Amino acid sequence: MKRLVFAALAAALPLSANAACVAPGDLSRGIAFTREIKGQGSAQPNGQYVQVNYGRGDAVVARYGIFPVQGHFSDAPENVIGAWFEQTSKYSFGGNPPKPQSGRVWTSTLNVKATGSDQSGAFKENYRYNVRYVFEEMRQATLSGCTYAVMGVTARFQGEGRDWTDRYAYFPELGYGLLTQYTDNQTGRTARYGITKMVTK
């Protein structure tokens, strides 16, 4: 009898282990994720786009999670009184961003209209950048015991005296991508936001 019970439990283990894995279609229910820095966040549909809340005041609405349409960023240094930064931006590309496809390179322009405030007062600014998206070959990645198809996407932005690169992990079967790295190409400073956990909400 004990052997039968043990066998039944063992047979059930794979289902339990995979129960938390994110599957195609789960985005409609909402996805929760954790990154190495900046902590927990979430992703869910927003019309034809994906809204990604990265936590700590950072949020973006983007096509496939990687081509921004609008975003919000805020920052208040810890242990500092009277210093803060808050900005809301609207983005428009020169052309329709493509569906991510391995081996493809897409170049365009990006116009940004930003409004916000900091300790110096309110501001309103416009920016224009040249952008270049590179879509890498598909690979398999394991996260919390779950295996996903993932495509690396590198996006470089140049203009207005700035030059930086964003890197995304795009999950084609799930329909969204998450920012995993930022590099200031002028200073070489890099911030990595590796994904450590991803589950349905």
C-alpha positions in Angstrom: 0.0 0.0 0.0 2.8 2.4 0.9 4.5 1.7 -2.4 1.3 2.6 -4.3 0.9 5.8 -2.3 4.6 6.7 -3.0 4.2 5.9 -6.7 1.1 8.1 -6.9 3.0 11.0 -5.2 6.0 10.6 -7.5 3.8 10.7 -10.5 2.2 13.9 -9.4 5.5 15.7 -8.8 6.1 16.8 -12.4 2.7 18.5 -12.5 3.4 20.3 -9.2 6.8 21.4 -10.3 5.4 22.8 -13.6 2.3 24.4 -12.0 4.1 27.7 -11.5 5.5 27.9 -15.0 4.2 30.7 -17.2 2.4 29.3 -20.3 1.2 30.9 -23.6 -2.0 32.9 -22.9 -1.1 33.6 -19.2 -0.2 37.2 -19.9 -4.0 37.9 -20.0 -4.1 36.9 -16.3 -1.0 39.0 -15.4 2.6 37.9 -14.9 4.6 38.6 -11.7 8.4 38.6 -11.9 11.5 39.3 -9.8 14.8 40.7 -10.9 18.2 40.7 -9.3 17.9 44.4 -8.5 14.8 46.6 -8.4 12.9 43.7 -7.0 9.4 42.6 -8.0 7.3 43.7 -11.0 4.4 42.7 -13.1 3.3 42.5 -16.8 -0.3 42.6 -18.2 -2.1 43.6 -21.4 -2.9 47.2 -22.0 -5.0 47.3 -25.2 -2.8 46.1 -28.0 0.3 46.7 -25.9 2.0 45.3 -22.8 2.2 47.3 -19.6 5.3 46.4 -17.5 5.5 47.7 -14.0 9.1 47.4 -13.0 8.6 48.6 -9.4 10.0 51.6 -7.5 8.1 54.0 -9.7 9.2 52.6 -13.1 6.5 51.6 -15.5 6.2 51.4 -19.3 3.5 50.6 -21.9 5.2 49.1 -24.9 4.6 47.0 -28.0 5.8 43.5 -27.1 7.2 45.0 -24.0 10.2 46.3 -25.9 9.0 49.2 -28.1 7.8 51.9 -25.6 4.7 53.9 -26.2 4.6 55.7 -22.9 6.4 55.5 -19.6 6.8 56.8 -16.1 10.0 57.1 -14.0 10.5 58.4 -10.5 13.5 58.5 -8.2 14.0 59.7 -4.7 17.4 59.0 -3.2 17.4 57.3 0.2 18.4 59.3 3.2 18.2 62.6 1.2 15.6 65.2 2.0 14.3 67.6 -0.7 15.7 65.7 -3.7 13.5 63.8 -6.2 12.9 63.3 -9.9 9.7 62.3 -11.7 9.1 62.1 -15.5 6.3 60.9 -17.7 7.1 60.3 -21.4 5.3 59.6 -24.7 7.2 57.8 -27.4 6.7 57.7 -31.2 8.8 55.7 -33.7 9.4 56.7 -37.3 7.6 53.7 -38.7 5.8 50.6 -37.2 8.0 48.5 -35.0 8.2 44.9 -36.3 7.3 41.7 -34.5 10.6 40.3 -33.1 12.2 37.9 -35.4 15.6 36.2 -35.0 18.4 37.6 -37.1 16.5 40.8 -38.0 17.9 44.4 -37.5 15.5 47.3 -37.4 16.6 51.0 -37.5 14.4 54.0 -37.0 14.0 57.3 -35.2 12.3 57.8 -31.8 10.7 61.0 -30.7 10.2 61.5 -27.0 7.9 64.1 -25.3 8.6 64.3 -21.6 7.1 66.3 -18.8 8.1 66.1 -15.1 9.5 67.8 -12.1 12.4 67.7 -9.7 13.6 69.8 -6.8 14.3 72.6 -9.2 10.7 72.7 -10.5 8.6 71.5 -13.4 10.0 70.9 -16.9 8.8 70.0 -20.4 11.3 68.6 -23.0 11.4 67.0 -26.4 14.1 64.5 -27.6 14.9 62.7 -30.8 17.1 59.6 -31.1 18.3 57.3 -33.8 17.5 53.7 -32.7 18.8 50.3 -33.8 17.2 47.1 -32.6 19.0 43.8 -33.1 17.1 40.5 -32.6 19.3 37.6 -31.7 18.9 33.8 -32.3 16.4 31.9 -30.2 17.7 29.8 -27.3 16.3 27.8 -24.4 16.6 29.2 -20.9 15.6 27.6 -17.5 14.1 29.8 -14.8 12.9 28.4 -11.5 12.8 24.9 -13.0 10.8 26.1 -16.1 12.2 26.1 -19.6 11.4 29.0 -21.9 12.2 30.0 -25.5 13.9 33.4 -25.2 15.4 35.8 -27.7 17.9 38.5 -26.7 17.1 41.9 -28.1 19.6 44.8 -28.0 18.3 48.4 -28.6 20.8 51.3 -29.0 19.7 54.9 -28.7 21.8 57.8 -29.9 21.2 61.5 -30.0 20.7 64.6 -27.9 24.2 64.1 -26.5 23.4 60.7 -25.2 24.3 57.1 -26.3 22.9 54.1 -24.4 21.9 50.5 -25.0 18.9 48.6 -23.5 18.9 44.8 -23.5 15.8 42.7 -23.2 14.8 39.1 -22.8 11.9 38.5 -25.2 9.7 35.4 -24.7 8.0 34.8 -28.1 5.7 32.1 -26.8 4.5 34.4 -24.0 4.3 37.6 -26.1 6.4 40.0 -24.0 9.9 41.1 -23.2 11.5 42.4 -20.0 14.4 44.9 -19.6 17.5 43.0 -18.3 20.4 45.5 -18.8 21.2 49.1 -19.3 24.5 50.4 -20.6 25.7 54.0 -20.9 27.9 53.7 -23.9 29.7 57.0 -23.1 30.8 56.0 -19.6 30.7 52.2 -19.9 28.4 52.1 -16.8 26.2 49.0 -16.9 23.3 48.0 -14.7 22.0 44.4 -14.9 18.5 43.4 -14.0 18.6 39.6 -14.4 15.3 37.8 -14.0 15.3 35.4 -11.1 11.6 34.4 -11.0 8.5 34.6 -13.2 5.0 33.2 -12.3 1.4 33.9 -13.1 -0.4 36.3 -10.8 
